[in-house]
Amino acid sequence: MEIPSVVLDGLCSLGELDNTSFAAVVDGVYDTLSGKTSTQELLNRLDIDQKEVIVDSLMLFISESCRRNVNPGTISEVLQDLQLPPDRVSRFLASHKVKHLTLKSVLAGTKPGSGSILDVRWKLVFARGEGGSAVGPRYSIHLVTDREPVHFYCSPAQLDDLVSQLQSATFSIDKFINNQSLS
């Protein structure tokens, strides 16, 4: 499973949390992705450093693991490679075992076109790594939709890629519409 370095940095920070905070983050992210709570509610409940980066990284890791049906052995290897203590890996896998089927059904029910983006807000933030050292610039993106708001962080390169893909999709849709009107 290929994981972007920004996500790996956020996942590494899980090892710095105490057991209570670790459990709250893991269970909270599963509940957020399953629609039981909002991202903002989760962030408001957490009292940890870099909570946005940790939550966003874990959301991406969990959702991609469920979407790709990654087996628990592979998840365990990834977490062990990040130097998470064995008790944390076990705790994560226990939550995954209980909650991943619910999340998979939620993800399966998410269909393209089922929501509309009403507004986009963004700001440039500077992420801090272990020991307070600068990791680099990241964009905080907030999408206001007709359903639940979506909030994520990305690097400048990831934002460039996203914009490029959106432009390509817009071009394809325009081309399709023009071809339909000619028929």
Phi, psi and chi 1 to 4 in degrees:
 res  aa     phi    psi   chi1   chi2   chi3   chi4
   1 MET       -  118.8 -178.6  173.2  177.4      -
   2 GLU   -86.4  126.6 -170.0  173.2  -38.2      -
   3 ILE  -124.2  127.9  -56.7  169.6      -      -
   4 PRO   -58.7  148.7  -19.4   28.5      -      -
   5 SER   -62.2  -32.3   62.0      -      -      -
   6 VAL   -64.8  -38.3 -147.9      -      -      -
   7 VAL   -68.9  -42.5  174.0      -      -      -
   8 LEU   -58.7  -41.1  -70.9  173.9      -      -
   9 ASP   -60.0  -43.7  -68.1  -18.4      -      -
  10 GLY   -65.8  -39.8      -      -      -      -
  11 LEU   -67.4  -35.0  -66.3  175.3      -      -
  12 CYS   -60.1  -34.1  -78.1      -      -      -
  13 SER   -65.8  -18.0  -61.9      -      -      -
  14 LEU   -60.0  -32.9  -74.4  169.5      -      -
  15 GLY   -67.3  -18.3      -      -      -      -
  16 GLU   -87.4   -8.6  -61.3  169.0   13.1      -
  17 LEU   -82.8  152.2  -57.3  177.7      -      -
  18 ASP   -75.1  168.4   61.0   54.4      -      -
  19 ASN   -59.1  -39.9  -73.0  -25.8      -      -
  20 THR   -65.6  -45.3  -56.1      -      -      -
  21 SER   -66.7  -39.3  -62.9      -      -      -
  22 PHE   -58.9  -49.2  179.1   83.4      -      -
  23 ALA   -62.3  -41.1      -      -      -      -
  24 ALA   -63.7  -40.5      -      -      -      -
  25 VAL   -67.5  -50.0  169.0      -      -      -
  26 VAL   -61.5  -52.0  170.6      -      -      -
  27 ASP   -65.8  -37.9  -68.8  -23.4      -      -
  28 GLY   -64.0  -39.1      -      -      -      -
  29 VAL   -67.2  -43.6  166.1      -      -      -
  30 TYR   -59.9  -43.5  -87.7  105.4      -      -
  31 ASP   -65.5  -37.7  -70.1  -14.5      -      -
  32 THR   -66.2  -47.2  -61.0      -      -      -
  33 LEU   -65.1  -28.4  -70.9  171.0      -      -
  34 SER   -83.8   -4.3  -62.3      -      -      -
  35 GLY    87.0    9.1      -      -      -      -
  36 LYS   -78.6  -23.2  -65.1  177.8 -176.9  172.4
  37 THR  -149.6  163.1 -173.7      -      -      -
  38 SER   -92.5  161.5   73.1      -      -      -
  39 THR   -60.7  -41.6  -55.1      -      -      -
  40 GLN   -64.0  -40.2 -166.0   57.5   53.0      -
  41 GLU   -61.6  -42.2  -70.6  171.0  -28.6      -
  42 LEU   -62.2  -48.5  171.3   61.0      -      -
  43 LEU   -61.6  -36.8  -68.3  172.3      -      -
  44 ASN   -66.0  -32.2  -70.8  -17.5      -      -
  45 ARG   -77.1  -24.7  -76.8 -165.2  -43.5 -104.4
  46 LEU   -86.0  137.6  -62.5  174.4      -      -
  47 ASP  -122.3   68.9 -174.1   25.7      -      -
  48 ILE  -136.0  158.4   57.8  173.8      -      -
  49 ASP   -71.0  146.5  -68.9  -21.8      -      -
  50 GLN    54.2   38.2  -63.2 -171.9  -20.1      -
  51 LYS   -61.5  -36.0   58.2 -173.8  170.5 -174.7
  52 GLU   -64.1  -44.7  -67.7   89.9   -2.3      -
  53 VAL   -65.7  -44.6  173.0      -      -      -
  54 ILE   -63.7  -47.8  -67.5  171.4      -      -
  55 VAL   -63.9  -45.8  166.2      -      -      -
  56 ASP   -62.2  -42.2  -72.3  -15.4      -      -
  57 SER   -64.2  -44.7  -63.0      -      -      -
  58 LEU   -67.3  -36.1 -165.6   54.8      -      -
  59 MET   -61.0  -45.0  -78.9 -175.3  164.7      -
  60 LEU   -65.1  -45.5 -177.4   61.0      -      -
  61 PHE   -60.9  -46.9  178.1   69.8      -      -
  62 ILE   -68.4  -46.7  -71.1  172.0      -      -
  63 SER   -64.6  -40.3   59.9      -      -      -
  64 GLU   -68.7  -37.2  -76.9  -60.2  -57.6      -
  65 SER   -61.7  -42.8  -64.1      -      -      -
  66 CYS   -70.7  -43.9  -72.2      -      -      -
  67 ARG   -61.4  -39.7 -172.5  178.5   69.3   81.5
  68 ARG   -90.5    0.8  -64.1  175.5 -171.7 -139.9
  69 ASN    55.5   47.1 -155.7   25.2      -      -
  70 VAL   -69.8  134.1  175.0      -      -      -
  71 ASN   -75.4  155.1   67.8   51.6      -      -
  72 PRO   -57.3  -31.5  -24.9   33.3      -      -
  73 GLY   -62.4  -41.9      -      -      -      -
  74 THR   -68.4  -41.5  -57.2      -      -      -
  75 ILE   -60.2  -44.3  -67.2  171.0      -      -
  76 SER   -59.7  -43.7  177.7      -      -      -
  77 GLU   -61.3  -43.7  -74.5  176.4   26.3      -
  78 VAL   -60.9  -47.3  168.9      -      -      -
  79 LEU   -66.5  -36.5  -63.0  176.2      -      -
  80 GLN   -68.7  -37.9  -71.7  170.6    1.3      -
  81 ASP   -62.7  -26.4  -73.3  -13.0      -      -
  82 LEU   -82.7    2.8  -65.3  171.1      -      -
  83 GLN    69.0   26.9  -44.5  -99.4  -49.7      -
  84 LEU   -72.4  139.6  -74.3 -179.6      -      -
  85 PRO   -60.4  150.6  -17.9   27.3      -      -
  86 PRO   -54.4  -36.0  -23.9   31.5      -      -
  87 ASP   -66.3  -32.6   63.0  -40.2      -      -
  88 ARG   -71.0  -41.0  -59.8  -75.9  172.9   89.3
  89 VAL   -61.4  -45.3  174.5      -      -      -
  90 SER   -62.2  -42.1  -62.9      -      -      -
  91 ARG   -63.8  -42.4  173.0   64.5  174.5   85.5
  92 PHE   -63.0  -46.8 -176.8   89.9      -      -
  93 LEU   -64.0  -34.8  -68.2  173.8      -      -
  94 ALA   -64.1  -44.1      -      -      -      -
  95 SER   -64.4  -42.5  -73.1      -      -      -
  96 HIS   -60.4  -44.7 -178.7   74.0      -      -
  97 LYS   -59.2  -41.8 -178.2  178.4 -179.3 -178.6
  98 VAL   -76.9  -37.3  171.4      -      -      -
  99 LYS  -106.2  -12.4  -60.6 -178.9  178.9 -153.1
 100 HIS   -70.6  -29.2   85.1  -80.0      -      -
 101 LEU   -68.0  -39.9  -68.9  177.2      -      -
 102 THR   -61.8  -45.0  -58.4      -      -      -
 103 LEU   -64.2  -40.4 -179.0   54.7      -      -
 104 LYS   -61.1  -39.4  -78.1 -175.7   69.2  147.9
 105 SER   -68.9  -35.8   66.9      -      -      -
 106 VAL   -65.1  -46.1  168.2      -      -      -
 107 LEU   -63.7  -36.0  -67.7  174.3      -      -
 108 ALA   -67.6  -28.8      -      -      -      -
 109 GLY   -84.5   -5.7      -      -      -      -
 110 THR   -84.4  115.1  -54.8      -      -      -
 111 LYS  -113.8  144.3  -64.6  178.0  178.4   42.9
 112 PRO   -59.5  142.3  -19.0   28.1      -      -
 113 GLY    84.6    1.3      -      -      -      -
 114 SER   -83.7   -2.2   59.4      -      -      -
 115 GLY  -148.2  161.6      -      -      -      -
 116 SER  -124.1  141.1  -62.7      -      -      -
 117 ILE   -84.6  124.1  -62.8  174.1      -      -
 118 LEU   -98.8  -31.0  -55.0  173.9      -      -
 119 ASP  -158.3  154.5 -168.9   19.7      -      -
 120 VAL  -128.3  130.3  177.9      -      -      -
 121 ARG  -123.4  142.5  -65.7 -174.6 -150.9  125.6
 122 TRP  -146.0  157.9   64.4  -87.3      -      -
 123 LYS  -153.6  152.2   67.6  179.3  177.0 -180.0
 124 LEU   -88.7  127.0 -176.9   60.8      -      -
 125 VAL  -125.7  157.5  -64.6      -      -      -
 126 PHE  -112.8  113.0  -71.4   89.1      -      -
 127 ALA   -75.9  147.0      -      -      -      -
 128 ARG  -112.4  138.0  -61.6  -93.6  174.5 -141.0
 129 GLY   -95.1 -165.7      -      -      -      -
 130 GLU   -59.0  134.3 -164.2  174.0  -45.7      -
 131 GLY    77.3    9.6      -      -      -      -
 132 GLY    82.5    5.7      -      -      -      -
 133 SER   -74.0  146.6   61.7      -      -      -
 134 ALA   -70.3  128.7      -      -      -      -
 135 VAL   -88.4  -34.0  171.9      -      -      -
 136 GLY   136.2  176.3      -      -      -      -
 137 PRO   -72.9  144.8   25.8  -31.6      -      -
 138 ARG  -140.2  152.3  -67.4  171.8   45.2  104.2
 139 TYR  -101.6  132.7  -73.4   95.3      -      -
 140 SER   -96.0  116.3  169.9      -      -      -
 141 ILE  -112.1  130.0  -49.6  -67.9      -      -
 142 HIS  -125.0  115.2 -176.0   81.3      -      -
 143 LEU  -100.5  123.5  -56.6  176.8      -      -
 144 VAL   -91.9  119.9  178.4      -      -      -
 145 THR  -117.3  173.8   68.4      -      -      -
 146 ASP   -77.6   -1.6   57.4   -1.0      -      -
 147 ARG  -117.7 -128.2  -64.1  170.2   33.1  179.7
 148 GLU   -83.8  140.8 -176.3  176.2  -23.2      -
 149 PRO   -62.7  151.7   -4.0    8.8      -      -
 150 VAL  -118.3  131.6  177.0      -      -      -
 151 HIS  -131.1  131.1 -174.4  145.7      -      -
 152 PHE  -151.6  164.9   61.4   94.3      -      -
 153 TYR  -115.7  147.9  -71.6   85.1      -      -
 154 CYS  -151.9  158.7   61.9      -      -      -
 155 SER   -79.4  165.7   68.7      -      -      -
 156 PRO   -56.7  -39.2  -29.3   36.8      -      -
 157 ALA   -65.8  -39.9      -      -      -      -
 158 GLN   -66.5  -37.8  -69.6  169.3  -37.9      -
 159 LEU   -66.0  -42.0 -176.3   60.1      -      -
 160 ASP   -58.2  -43.3  -75.3  -17.2      -      -
 161 ASP   -63.9  -43.1 -174.2   47.6      -      -
 162 LEU   -61.6  -46.6  175.4   63.0      -      -
 163 VAL   -61.8  -43.2  169.1      -      -      -
 164 SER   -61.1  -43.5  173.3      -      -      -
 165 GLN   -66.3  -38.2  -71.0 -180.0   25.7      -
 166 LEU   -65.8  -39.5  -70.8  171.4      -      -
 167 GLN   -64.4  -40.9  -71.7  171.4  -25.1      -
 168 SER   -64.0  -42.4  176.3      -      -      -
 169 ALA   -64.0  -42.3      -      -      -      -
 170 THR   -61.3  -44.1  -58.5      -      -      -
 171 PHE   -60.2  -44.6  176.0   76.0      -      -
 172 SER   -63.6  -41.2  -64.5      -      -      -
 173 ILE   -66.5  -44.7  -69.6  169.1      -      -
 174 ASP   -59.6  -42.7  -71.4  -16.9      -      -
 175 LYS   -62.6  -42.9 -175.4  176.1  175.2 -177.3
 176 PHE   -63.0  -45.7  175.2   77.3      -      -
 177 ILE   -62.5  -43.7  -69.2  170.7      -      -
 178 ASN   -62.9  -40.8  -71.3  -25.3      -      -
 179 ASN   -66.4  -36.6  -75.5  -18.5      -      -
 180 GLN   -66.6  -38.6  -69.4  -65.8  -10.8      -
 181 SER   -71.9  -24.0   64.1      -      -      -
 182 LEU   -78.3  -21.6  -63.1  175.9      -      -
 183 SER   -75.9      -  -57.7      -      -      -
